[in-house]
Structures are given as C-alpha cells and as structure tokens.
Amino acid sequence: MKLFVGGLPFSTTDDELKDGFSQFGTVASAKVITDRETGRSRGFGFVEFDSDDEGKAAIDGLDNKEFGGRTIHVSEARERQR
C-alpha cells in the first residue's frame, strides 16, 4: 500500500520519514519529494508498506498528528493524473 504524506517539515529526510512510519510495520520505501531545480523538499512524500493492514494502521496512527513540529496528513496515494 502506497501512502501520501503531506505537510512534512521541509527539513525531513527520506530516512526520517521511514523511521517515523516503521512503528506501523515494514516500510518498503519512503521518499520525500524534492524540487528538481533547487533540490529542496516540497513538503510532501510517499511511504510504501508491503501490507495493506500496516498502511491502514499508519493512516489511523499518524493522520493529523505532529511529525517534526508540523501536523501531517496521511492518506492512501491516488494514481497520478496525467
């Protein structure tokens, strides 16, 4: 299950994102999205779990909770619109 994580502090790293979500299960991948030109964080990222149950637990446990001093929003990622 792939999750969208919005409202991240701009200083959040991929490892910090992975560590924050690993309490809910095995994180297959965690990526903070960065601006192509500046390399700075865009304030959101994606976390992928092997199991849907773990992903749902992470949504329940972290949506609208504080992460690094900011309130984050966690939801199931939607397919990219082209």
C-alpha positions in Angstrom: 0.0 0.0 0.0 1.4 3.4 -1.0 0.6 6.4 1.2 0.7 10.1 0.5 2.2 12.2 3.4 1.5 15.9 3.2 2.6 18.8 5.5 6.1 17.5 6.2 8.7 19.8 7.6 11.0 20.9 4.8 14.0 19.5 6.7 12.6 15.9 6.7 14.9 13.3 5.1 13.9 10.0 3.5 15.4 8.2 6.5 13.4 10.3 9.0 10.2 9.6 7.1 11.0 5.9 7.0 11.8 5.8 10.7 8.6 7.7 11.6 6.4 5.2 9.8 8.3 2.0 10.7 6.5 1.7 14.0 3.5 0.5 12.0 5.2 -2.2 10.0 7.9 -2.9 7.4 8.4 0.2 5.2 9.3 -0.9 1.7 10.2 2.6 0.6 10.0 6.2 1.8 10.7 9.2 -0.4 10.5 12.9 0.3 9.7 14.8 -2.9 12.1 17.5 -3.8 12.1 20.3 -6.3 14.0 19.4 -9.5 15.8 22.7 -9.8 16.6 23.6 -6.2 16.8 20.2 -4.6 14.7 21.4 -1.6 11.9 19.5 -0.1 8.4 20.2 -1.4 6.8 19.3 1.9 5.3 16.0 1.0 6.4 12.5 0.3 5.3 8.9 -0.2 5.7 5.8 2.0 5.1 2.3 0.8 4.2 -0.7 3.0 4.3 -4.3 2.0 0.9 -4.9 3.7 -2.4 -3.0 3.4 -3.1 -3.6 7.1 0.2 -1.9 8.0 -0.6 1.0 5.7 -4.1 1.4 7.2 -2.6 1.3 10.7 -0.2 4.1 9.7 -3.0 6.2 8.4 -5.0 5.7 11.6 -2.0 6.4 13.7 -0.4 9.4 12.0 -3.0 11.3 10.1 -3.5 14.8 11.6 -0.7 14.1 14.1 2.5 16.1 14.8 5.7 15.0 12.9 8.8 17.1 13.3 6.8 20.0 14.7 4.2 20.1 12.0 0.8 18.5 11.6 0.9 15.9 8.8 -1.8 14.5 6.7 -1.6 10.8 5.7 -3.9 9.1 3.1 -3.8 6.3 0.6 -2.0 7.6 -2.5 -4.1 8.1 -5.6 -2.9 7.2 -9.1 -1.1 10.1 -10.8 -3.3 12.2 -13.1 -1.7 13.0 -16.5 
